Structures are given as structure tokens and as C-alpha cells.
Amino acid sequence: MMNIQLRDSQSRLLWTARIDYAVGSRVEMHNHEDYEQLLVVLAGEGQMDIQDHTQSLRSGNVYLFLRGVPHRFHFSQPTITLDFKFRVSDQNLLDCLSMTGPEGSYTEQDLLELKQWYKMSLANMREPGSFLPLRIDAGFKGTLLSLFLQKQNTRKEPYLVYSTLGDQEPFVQFLKHHYADKITLNQIAKHFGFNPNYLIKVFHNKTGMTPIQLLQEIRLEKAREYLEFTSLPLWEVAERVGWTLPYFSKILKKRTGQTPSHYRDSITNAIGEDILLEHDFSNEWRVIEV
């Protein structure tokens, strides 16, 4: 069995965490001497001071802090963030990032990837592997390039809720746009101008599932994402994917063996927990609660 962990030669993810900030909490002015930071705002808002410039922190944005650049935060609303601390070893990459500016916005695809690197880092901490850190490093670097080095690219990438399927399929697109609606097989068939039985056959040929099975998968994936990365009450999570809470509980229990509350606890017990990919890395900056 190999004990060595493979890492990327250009950049390494050192640490990550989901951090939930209360109203009025803050992180005082500081800088990082030998690593970079990416702050992803999932919900809420606040204010950021970076060097001598003040600007808003907003949901839907990412903020990049390069080494040596002083910065601080203050939160005016309850805020949910993903925080990544990483080290860029390639000087050309570091020079490119230094020219982009500290603020960017993320697409739904970018956000899906950022959540994936967080969850994979958590899995690696719980059961370290030889190859997973390299996969995380390379994936995170790719997302970082997408966020800050492709700003001129007007791409509109789809949100891959059920990522094993071709998202360009009209059937898949339709269900991903309407998963929260209370739609029936007849309504789907009417939209595409097919007989319901013929629609089932076509759906199965293209996706390996019936329309309703695919709809269930999309709803379940989205519901799990709400449990993992929001603080929405369980009834609202169920409502947002077109289910009642009892039905949602039944489906999730059957699929994962856990109730929605237990599933959320199993993921969010890591909120505020340092998820280390290098054991000698120490995160020195902590939140000040009021």
C-alpha cells in the first residue's frame, strides 16, 4: 500500500471549511504570508476591506486574497461561506491571478465544482488516500482558472444537477428547469407533443430511466444540496423540490438510510471544522463574535 500522497506541482489546496457567520461577527485585518485564500459567499452579505479599499460582500460572489494582501470582513446578515486556503507554487500562475482583481462571480457550474472539492476534502480527511489530494488540487485549480482567468469568456454552462446525464438533452433540460413544479407524466408528454407511453420509451432510450424516475433523481440531488449547503428548514427544502416533508423523508431514508435531519447532521457537523490536506498547515485567523 502506498503511503505517499500525490500533489499538484502548481498549486495545492491546504485547508477548507464551511463557515457560518452570525450578524455582527467579523474577522480582523490580517494577511497571509505564504498562501492564498478564496472566500465563496453562498448566502448573506457584509463588507470587506482589502488594503485601502472597501466593498460589499455579496451572495453569488467569490473573493480572492493573495499572499501579503491585508484584508478583513464584517457581516451584516447571517452568512454562509466556503473558505479555501491554497498555495500557488507556479510564479506565472500567481502573476496571472495578481492581475485579475479580488472579486469575481460564480456560475452554477463553478459552484457545483467548489462544493465538490469541499466534500472530497472532507472525505479525504476522514479516510486519507494516495490519489484523492491530487485530484482535489487539480480540480480546484481548474475551477480557480474558470473563476478568475476566463472573465472575458461569456460561457453559460449548465448546472449539472444529475451529472451523469447529457445536459443538452431537451428532456433533461426540461426536468432540471421544472423539478420544483408539481408536474405529471401527461404534462411532460404534452409539452413534447408525445403520447405518454411513447415518451416513456424515448426517455428510457436516452437516459435509462422513465421521466418520473429521472425527475426523482434530480429532485433528490437538489434536496441533498440544500441540506448540505444551506440552513433552510426541512419543510422548505422539501417544498423547493416539489415534495411534501413526509415523502421527502421516505425517499431520502430509502436511498441513504438517513432521515433529512440525520443526513444534514452528518454533513454539517463539519461546519467551522478545519479540513486539512496538509497536516502541518495551521489556520491562525478566527471569527470574532459580538
QUIZI-V570744 format. One record per backbone hydrogen bond with DSSP energy under -1.0 kcal/mol. CO is the residue of the C=O (numbers start at 1). NH is the residue of the N-H. E is the energy in kcal/mol with one decimal. If there is no record, write none. Layout:
co = [CO	CO]
nh = [NH	NH]
e = [E	E]
This chain:
co = [10	10	12	14	14	15	16	17	18	19	21	22	25	26	27	30	32	36	37	38	39	40	41	43	45	45	46	47	48	49	50	53	55	57	58	60	61	62	63	65	66	70	71	72	73	74	75	79	80	80	81	82	83	84	85	85	86	87	90	91	92	93	94	96	97	102	104	107	108	109	110	111	112	113	114	115	116	117	118	119	120	121	122	123	130	131	132	133	134	135	136	137	138	139	140	141	142	143	144	145	150	159	162	166	169	170	171	172	173	174	178	181	184	185	186	187	188	189	195	196	197	198	199	200	201	202	203	204	210	211	212	213	214	215	216	217	218	219	220	221	222	223	224	225	226	233	234	235	236	238	239	244	245	246	247	248	249	250	251	252	253	259	260	261	262	263	264	265	267	268	270	275	278	288]
nh = [89	90	87	277	278	85	275	83	272	81	79	25	75	288	73	71	68	86	65	84	63	82	60	80	76	77	57	74	55	72	53	50	48	46	61	106	41	104	39	37	69	51	30	49	27	47	24	21	42	43	19	40	17	38	14	15	36	12	94	95	96	97	98	99	100	64	62	111	112	113	114	115	116	117	118	119	120	121	122	123	124	125	126	127	6	135	136	137	138	139	140	141	142	143	144	145	146	147	148	149	153	161	165	169	173	174	175	176	177	178	181	183	188	189	190	191	192	194	199	200	201	202	203	204	205	206	207	208	214	215	216	217	218	219	220	221	222	223	224	225	226	227	228	229	230	237	238	239	240	243	242	248	249	250	251	252	253	254	255	256	257	263	264	265	266	267	268	269	270	271	273	16	281	26]
e = [-3.4	-1.4	-2.6	-2.2	-1.1	-2.7	-2.1	-2.9	-3.7	-2.1	-2.3	-2.0	-2.2	-3.2	-1.9	-2.4	-2.8	-2.3	-2.9	-2.7	-2.3	-2.2	-2.2	-1.9	-1.1	-1.5	-2.5	-2.1	-2.6	-2.0	-2.3	-3.0	-3.3	-2.0	-1.5	-1.8	-2.3	-2.4	-2.8	-2.2	-1.8	-2.4	-1.9	-2.1	-1.8	-3.3	-3.3	-3.1	-2.6	-1.5	-1.8	-3.0	-1.7	-3.1	-2.5	-1.8	-4.0	-2.2	-2.3	-2.7	-2.1	-2.3	-1.8	-1.1	-1.4	-3.1	-3.1	-2.4	-2.2	-2.1	-2.6	-2.4	-1.7	-2.3	-1.9	-2.6	-2.7	-1.9	-2.1	-2.2	-2.3	-2.1	-1.8	-2.0	-2.3	-1.8	-2.5	-2.9	-2.7	-2.3	-3.1	-2.4	-2.0	-2.2	-2.5	-2.4	-1.9	-2.3	-2.3	-2.1	-1.6	-1.9	-1.6	-1.5	-2.7	-2.5	-2.0	-2.3	-1.5	-1.1	-1.4	-1.7	-2.1	-2.7	-2.4	-2.0	-1.6	-2.5	-2.8	-2.1	-1.6	-2.6	-3.0	-2.4	-2.1	-1.7	-2.8	-1.9	-2.4	-2.4	-2.2	-2.0	-2.4	-2.5	-2.6	-2.4	-2.2	-2.6	-2.4	-1.7	-2.2	-2.1	-2.1	-2.5	-1.2	-2.0	-2.3	-2.1	-2.4	-2.7	-1.4	-2.6	-2.7	-2.0	-2.6	-2.7	-2.3	-2.1	-2.0	-3.1	-1.7	-2.9	-2.5	-2.3	-2.2	-1.1	-3.5	-1.2	-1.3	-1.9	-2.4	-1.4	-1.8	-2.0]
